[in-house]
Amino acid sequence: MMREKVDGFTSVQDLSQGDLRIFKFQVGDNQVYIAWKVEGSLTADLSDILGDEEVQVTYIVTSLDEAHNPIFPGVSNVSTTAIPINLTPIFIESIG
């Protein structure tokens, strides 16, 4: 999944804040952010970084079914003022 999201990136910027890790990848004309929390979880307000809009959050695969196929947790649209972040990295992208 990471390859799909950031393949061909031309730059990466570390925007981390304390134990909240945030990396901005420039992929063509788009920005893809990868975020996770080193410990615990929180609902983060990232509007200062992402602007005040709704974004698409993609969750990475963390488990397999009985046949060992990946279980895709899916995609959510959330406000940049309330992004749920925990130990598992997420991809954050603009909608559209």
C-alpha positions, 0 to 999 in steps of 0.5 A: 500500500505504501508503494501505491501511495508514495511511488514516484515521490519527489520530496519528503518533509518531516513535520513531526510534533513531539511523539506525533510523527507526520511526514509529507510526501510530494507525489506529482501535484499531490501531497500524501501525509503519513502519520502515527503516534509513538505512544497511545492515541489521540484525535489530532487537529492537523488543520495548521498543517493540512488546512481546514478541510475534509481529508481522506484517511486510509488505514494500513493492513494490520491483519489477515483472514483465515486464508492469510489474505489481507483485511483492508480496514478501509478509507474514511473522510474526516475533518482535519480538526479531528483525525484519529491517530494511534500507533498504526500509520495512516495515509492522509490525502486531500479529497478530490 
